[in-house]
Structure formats: C-alpha cells, structure tokens
Amino acid sequence: MEKKNKHIDRTKKVISIHDLYKSFGTNHVLRGINLDVYQGENVVVLGRSGTGKSVLIKIIAGLLKPDSGTVNVLEQDVAKISYQELEQLRLRIGFSFQSSALYDSMTVRENLEFPLLRNSKDLSREQLTQAVENALEAVGLSQTINQWPAELSGGQRKRIGIARTLIMQPAIMLYDEPTAGLDPITSMEINDLINEVQERFNTSSIIITHDLTCAKATGDRLAVLLDGRFAKEGTFEEVFASDDERLKSFYDYNFIT
Ligand SMILES: Nc1ncnc2c1ncn2[C@@H]1O[C@H](COP(=O)(O)OP(=O)(O)OP(=O)(O)O)[C@@H](O)[C@H]1O
C-alpha cells in the first residue's frame, strides 16, 4: 500500500521525548533519546535485538521509569503524573505485543469485551456487541466472533489482538514487532492493517521492528536506534541512502523482498 502522508498534523505532538536515559545497573540501554511523534504519524523504531526498543515503549507507556529526561505523552509527563492519571493515560494507548496475548479460555467476543467490561462498566449488552462488531469489522474478521483463539491462524490472532486494543479507541498505538513470526504474505496484510488503522482512526503509532519491509510499508518516518541513541531519522529512503556503514550493514542483513 502506498503511504500518502496527508494525515500528519505537525502542529500537534502526541509524544515528545527529550534527553531520555535508562540503565539497568551497568547496562546503559538508552543514552540520550530525543523523539517527537506527531498526530497521525507512524514512526518506526528500528534496531537490532537488545538495543532497547521495548524498554523505550515501556517508558512511553509508563511501565518503566526513566532515569532522567522527559517523556510527554498526550501532553502529560509520564514520570510525574499520579498513578490514577497514568491509569487513565494508559487507556488511551493501545499495545500490540509480540505475542497477541489473547485469553485462550475466552471466545473472540469475550476477549474483545474484556477491556471494555473492566474499564467502562456501565455499557449495555447492545453497546458491548456493537463495539465488538465494529472492532472486528475494522480488522476484517467479523466472521470469527464466536471462535476460540486456538482455531485462528497466527495472523488472525494478531488481528484480533489489534481489534482488542482498538475497542478502547486509543489515540496512540504501540506495535511491538507486529510481523514477528508471520509469513511474508501475512506480514504484508498486517502492514496494510497498521496503515488502515492509522487512516481510519487517525491514531499516531510507534512500530518497533527489525523487519525492513514492515518499516518501509508502515513508516512515515524511521528512527534507527544504535548504541542507545537515534543514529539516523528520516524516511526509509533517507535513512538507507546514508553512507553510515552501520546502517548499510543493517540494511544488507535485514531487507528481504
Ligand atoms: N526490566 C529489566 N531489567 C533489567 N534489564 C532489562 C529489563 N528490561 C530490559 N532490560 C535490558 O535492556 C536491554 C534492551 O532490552 P529490550 O527488550 O528493550 O531490547 P529490544 O531492542 O526490544 O530487543 P528485541 O528486538 O530482542 O525485542 C537488554 O540488554 C535487556 O536485557
């Protein structure tokens, strides 16, 4: 799918990270991260295994505390707000984890109802059903409503996981390795879905991956994490036109189409 870039509002920063540092003991993982994500923008964070991509999105979601620096999400400083405010903020952030993390003992319908029942207790049965049907329709899997996760393919489970986050109408989507473990065709479908979600719900997204096909298909902008900092930012073409040998070798080892 061609990306159009028309949806980005550069006057609104939904995520703004300044001079972020995070270490675990002597393991200095993030060493001066700066990143702005604009309304409607898909930003891909690329990096090799263990470079701190997951740590970064956990900090954005308030699941880990930074050692220093500021992390503003939807105009709130995640390190400074109260626990209650953080809980409210998290409701506006949708996570798509590496594993789709569906509950195997629940049908697709029950999996999707679960976050709604936990967070919006006064919904009627009709409203719940409507929300579930809308979310399933958005990911193209209306027919699976009464199925069990075990009956679905890996790609379908991934889509249901995305539907379960969409049901909360998030402003921000965080995708952690959305195409990991999927075949190339299914990966392409997930890439298309990420773009469709962006266009339909006007979300802003951070997509962390080392799949360059995914990065090229979904990223309005790429940021390459190397040695705890963003070594390069720009469009796919800008990043990989660079003379930096580290980027060249990343490209050579990872690009497959
Ligand atoms: N809670 C934690 N406690 C201690 N060390 C941690 C913790 N979380 C992450 N780390 C360390 O931080 C580093 C970065 O981990 P992270 O999971 O962010 O990597 P990644 O870039 O997401 O890798 P991958 O692509 O393999 O998922 C690793 O060295 C990891 O061991």
Ligand as a Chemical Component Dictionary entry (heavy atoms), coordinates in Angstrom:
data_LIG
# 
_chem_comp.id                   LIG 
_chem_comp.type                 NON-POLYMER 
_chem_comp.pdbx_formal_charge   0 
_chem_comp.three_letter_code    LIG 
# 
loop_
_chem_comp_atom.comp_id 
_chem_comp_atom.atom_id 
_chem_comp_atom.alt_atom_id 
_chem_comp_atom.type_symbol 
_chem_comp_atom.charge 
_chem_comp_atom.model_Cartn_x 
_chem_comp_atom.model_Cartn_y 
_chem_comp_atom.model_Cartn_z 
_chem_comp_atom.pdbx_ordinal 
LIG N1  N1  N 0 13.350 -4.972 33.435 1  
LIG C1  C1  C 0 14.622 -5.116 33.036 2  
LIG N2  N2  N 0 15.601 -5.318 33.939 3  
LIG C2  C2  C 0 16.888 -5.430 33.556 4  
LIG N3  N3  N 0 17.315 -5.343 32.262 5  
LIG C3  C3  C 0 16.385 -5.129 31.335 6  
LIG C4  C4  C 0 14.983 -5.014 31.655 7  
LIG N4  N4  N 0 14.297 -4.794 30.511 8  
LIG C5  C5  C 0 15.211 -4.798 29.511 9  
LIG N5  N5  N 0 16.450 -4.981 30.007 10 
LIG C6  C6  C 0 17.692 -4.998 29.208 11 
LIG O1  O1  O 0 17.663 -3.870 28.339 12 
LIG C7  C7  C 0 18.251 -4.194 27.086 13 
LIG C8  C8  C 0 17.278 -3.844 25.966 14 
LIG O2  O2  O 0 16.151 -4.730 26.012 15 
LIG P1  P1  P 0 14.911 -4.586 25.040 16 
LIG O3  O3  O 0 13.966 -5.663 25.405 17 
LIG O4  O4  O 0 14.403 -3.189 25.060 18 
LIG O5  O5  O 0 15.548 -4.876 23.613 19 
LIG P2  P2  P 0 14.860 -4.866 22.179 20 
LIG O6  O6  O 0 15.588 -3.869 21.357 21 
LIG O7  O7  O 0 13.390 -4.682 22.338 22 
LIG O8  O8  O 0 15.190 -6.342 21.688 23 
LIG P3  P3  P 0 14.342 -7.412 20.848 24 
LIG O9  O9  O 0 14.316 -6.920 19.432 25 
LIG O10 O10 O 0 15.141 -8.659 21.002 26 
LIG O11 O11 O 0 12.971 -7.495 21.478 27 
LIG C9  C9  C 0 18.632 -5.669 27.139 28 
LIG O12 O12 O 0 20.001 -5.757 27.438 29 
LIG C10 C10 C 0 17.791 -6.207 28.291 30 
LIG O13 O13 O 0 18.430 -7.270 28.922 31 
# 
loop_
_chem_comp_bond.comp_id 
_chem_comp_bond.atom_id_1 
_chem_comp_bond.atom_id_2 
_chem_comp_bond.value_order 
_chem_comp_bond.pdbx_ordinal 
LIG N1  C1  SING 1  
LIG C1  N2  SING 2  
LIG C1  C4  DOUB 3  
LIG N2  C2  DOUB 4  
LIG C2  N3  SING 5  
LIG N3  C3  DOUB 6  
LIG C3  C4  SING 7  
LIG C3  N5  SING 8  
LIG C4  N4  SING 9  
LIG N4  C5  DOUB 10 
LIG C5  N5  SING 11 
LIG N5  C6  SING 12 
LIG C6  O1  SING 13 
LIG C6  C10 SING 14 
LIG O1  C7  SING 15 
LIG C7  C8  SING 16 
LIG C7  C9  SING 17 
LIG C8  O2  SING 18 
LIG O2  P1  SING 19 
LIG P1  O3  DOUB 20 
LIG P1  O4  SING 21 
LIG P1  O5  SING 22 
LIG O5  P2  SING 23 
LIG P2  O6  DOUB 24 
LIG P2  O7  SING 25 
LIG P2  O8  SING 26 
LIG O8  P3  SING 27 
LIG P3  O9  DOUB 28 
LIG P3  O10 SING 29 
LIG P3  O11 SING 30 
LIG C9  O12 SING 31 
LIG C9  C10 SING 32 
LIG C10 O13 SING 33 
# 
